[in-house]
């Protein structure tokens, strides 16, 4: 039973408190972290391919062969960054106190926030330093478009992330970890 004088954890406690993890060397903690990382990478690659492909074909109007080339190129990026996004999303969830009991609206809002604050800065770095875009108007327009896309896809992406983590035997929320005995296939 919850006591009337219990308080919710502080931000510092949310960031530092974590479930017990077996000591390094047992292999157990490395296995759990690896499975969640792979689930997060799988989520990023599959969601990015399908949603990005639909956006490029239906909204932007790219021919099919260009969409496939674009998706192939971004798959490399998604393989590199998908697991990192999952860890970042967990951090943002902890900061805002997301758990199994959190309402769908708050989960969606935090999903949008984590999606936009992770991907938009990376996209801008890519445009500035890899592509070489220097025109501030173009960067502002592109940044605004990226934020709008994150706002539309952020909540569905994080819901899909939790679903895929479940398929991999990971609970998908900050208050639980991967279950070694859970099914790893759909």
C-alpha positions in Angstrom: 0.0 0.0 0.0 1.3 3.5 -0.8 1.8 5.8 2.1 0.3 9.2 2.0 3.6 10.8 2.8 5.6 9.0 0.1 7.0 11.3 -2.6 7.9 10.6 -6.2 11.6 10.2 -7.0 13.6 13.3 -7.8 15.2 13.8 -11.2 18.6 12.8 -9.8 17.1 9.6 -8.4 15.5 8.8 -11.7 18.8 9.2 -13.5 20.9 7.2 -11.1 18.6 4.5 -9.8 18.5 1.4 -11.9 17.5 -2.2 -11.4 20.1 -4.6 -10.0 22.4 -5.8 -12.7 24.6 -8.9 -12.1 28.3 -8.0 -11.8 30.4 -7.8 -15.0 31.9 -11.1 -15.9 28.8 -13.2 -15.4 27.8 -12.5 -19.1 24.3 -11.9 -18.0 24.3 -8.1 -18.0 26.2 -8.0 -21.3 23.6 -10.3 -22.8 20.7 -8.2 -21.6 22.2 -4.9 -22.8 23.0 -6.5 -26.2 19.5 -7.8 -26.8 17.9 -4.4 -26.1 20.5 -2.6 -28.3 19.7 -5.1 -31.2 16.0 -4.6 -30.7 16.5 -0.8 -30.8 18.6 -1.1 -34.0 16.0 -3.4 -35.6 13.3 -0.9 -34.8 15.2 2.0 -36.3 16.1 0.1 -39.5 12.6 -1.3 -40.1 10.6 1.8 -39.1 13.0 4.0 -41.1 12.8 1.9 -44.2 9.0 1.7 -44.2 8.1 5.2 -43.0 10.9 6.9 -44.8 10.1 5.0 -48.0 6.5 6.0 -47.8 7.4 9.6 -47.2 9.9 9.7 -50.1 7.5 8.0 -52.5 4.1 9.5 -51.6 5.0 12.9 -50.2 8.3 13.8 -51.9 7.5 11.9 -55.2 10.8 10.1 -55.6 10.7 7.3 -58.2 10.9 3.8 -56.7 14.5 3.2 -57.7 15.6 6.5 -56.0 13.6 5.6 -52.9 15.3 2.3 -52.7 18.8 3.9 -53.1 17.9 6.5 -50.4 16.6 3.8 -48.0 19.8 1.7 -48.6 22.0 4.7 -47.7 19.9 5.6 -44.6 19.9 2.0 -43.4 23.6 2.3 -42.8 23.0 5.3 -40.6 20.1 3.6 -38.8 22.2 0.5 -38.0 24.9 2.8 -36.5 22.4 5.0 -34.6 19.4 2.9 -33.7 20.8 1.4 -30.6 22.1 4.7 -29.4 18.7 6.3 -29.9 17.2 3.5 -27.7 19.6 4.4 -24.9 18.8 8.1 -25.4 15.1 7.3 -25.3 15.5 5.4 -22.1 17.3 8.4 -20.6 14.5 10.8 -21.6 11.9 8.3 -20.3 13.7 8.3 -16.9 14.0 12.1 -16.8 10.2 12.4 -17.3 9.3 9.4 -15.2 7.8 7.2 -17.9 6.7 3.7 -16.7 4.1 1.1 -17.5 1.6 3.1 -15.5 2.2 6.4 -17.4 -0.7 7.5 -19.6 -0.6 7.2 -23.4 -0.7 11.0 -23.9 2.4 11.6 -21.7 4.2 8.6 -23.4 3.4 10.1 -26.8 4.6 13.6 -25.8 7.9 12.3 -24.4 8.3 10.1 -27.5 8.0 13.1 -29.7 10.4 15.0 -27.5 13.1 12.3 -27.5 12.7 11.7 -31.2 13.1 15.4 -32.1 15.9 16.1 -29.7 17.9 13.2 -30.9 17.4 13.2 -34.7 17.0 16.9 -35.6 20.5 17.9 -34.3 22.1 15.0 -36.1 20.3 15.9 -39.3 21.6 19.5 -39.0 25.1 18.3 -38.4 24.8 16.0 -41.5 23.5 18.9 -43.6 26.2 21.4 -42.4 29.3 19.3 -42.3 28.7 16.3 -44.6 26.5 17.8 -47.3 27.9 21.3 -47.0 24.7 23.3 -46.8 25.6 26.8 -45.6 22.5 28.8 -46.5 20.7 29.7 -43.2 17.3 29.9 -44.9 17.7 26.4 -46.3 18.9 25.1 -42.9 16.0 26.7 -41.1 13.4 25.4 -43.6 15.0 21.9 -43.4 15.2 22.0 -39.6 11.5 23.0 -39.4 10.5 20.2 -41.8 12.6 17.7 -39.7 10.9 18.8 -36.5 7.5 18.5 -38.1 8.3 15.0 -39.3 9.5 14.0 -35.8 6.3 15.4 -34.3 4.3 13.1 -36.6 6.4 10.0 -36.3 7.9 10.4 -32.7 4.9 8.8 -30.8 4.4 5.9 -33.3 8.1 5.3 -33.4 8.4 5.0 -29.6 5.3 2.7 -29.5 6.8 0.5 -32.2 10.1 0.6 -30.2 8.4 -0.8 -27.1 6.6 -3.4 -29.3 9.9 -4.6 -30.9 11.6 -4.7 -27.5 8.8 -7.0 -26.4 9.5 -9.3 -29.3 13.1 -9.5 -28.3 12.1 -10.3 -24.7 12.7 -6.7 -23.4 9.9 -5.0 -21.5 10.3 -1.8 -23.4 9.9 0.5 -20.4 12.4 2.0 -18.0 11.2 0.2 -15.0 12.1 -3.3 -16.3 15.0 -4.9 -18.1 15.2 -7.7 -20.7 14.0 -11.1 -19.5 16.4 -13.8 -20.4 13.6 -16.4 -20.4 11.3 -14.5 -22.8 10.7 -15.5 -26.3 13.1 -13.9 -28.8 11.1 -14.5 -31.9 7.6 -13.5 -33.0 
